[in-house]
């Protein structure tokens, strides 16, 4: 093997290792970019949370809070008893907007402005874990200021509220 062959072989090894380093670096940079993009999206999106608070009458009021940093716009929700198809079993529907770091009573403040207070209490009691005997399903669809749609899916039953999924549509 001549000196020329040794130099050529050394160049091949160095260039091959350089290619592998560039491929590895490109992959790591791509993953870092995706994680950063996901983190920014998560920090700047609305996040809706349901919670119970006990009222003076002993029943639980259901509150909806936006704990995200972006307003939750055009919130539509569906509540049904979880039996049969969703379109056939809708109990109530509504639309509201909730700004960041704010909280509203789910039924009385948001969706029952034109309906009787008693009806709101009856439906709210359906979601009270101490009163209800059956499971209910609540789905929220909402958008952020860029128009990206999200879905939050809860169930409510004898064990209380449970978040089933929260995803981008």
Buried (B, 14 or more C-beta within 10 A) or exposed (E): EEEEEEEEEEEEEEEEEEEEEEEEEEEEEEEEEEEEEEEEEEEBBBBBBBBBEEEEEEBBBBBBBBEBBBBBBEBBBBBBBBEEEEEEBEEBEBEBBBEBEEBBBBBBBBBBEEEEEEEBBEBBBBBBEEEBEEBBBBBBBBBBEEEBEBBBBBBBBEEBBEEEEBEEE
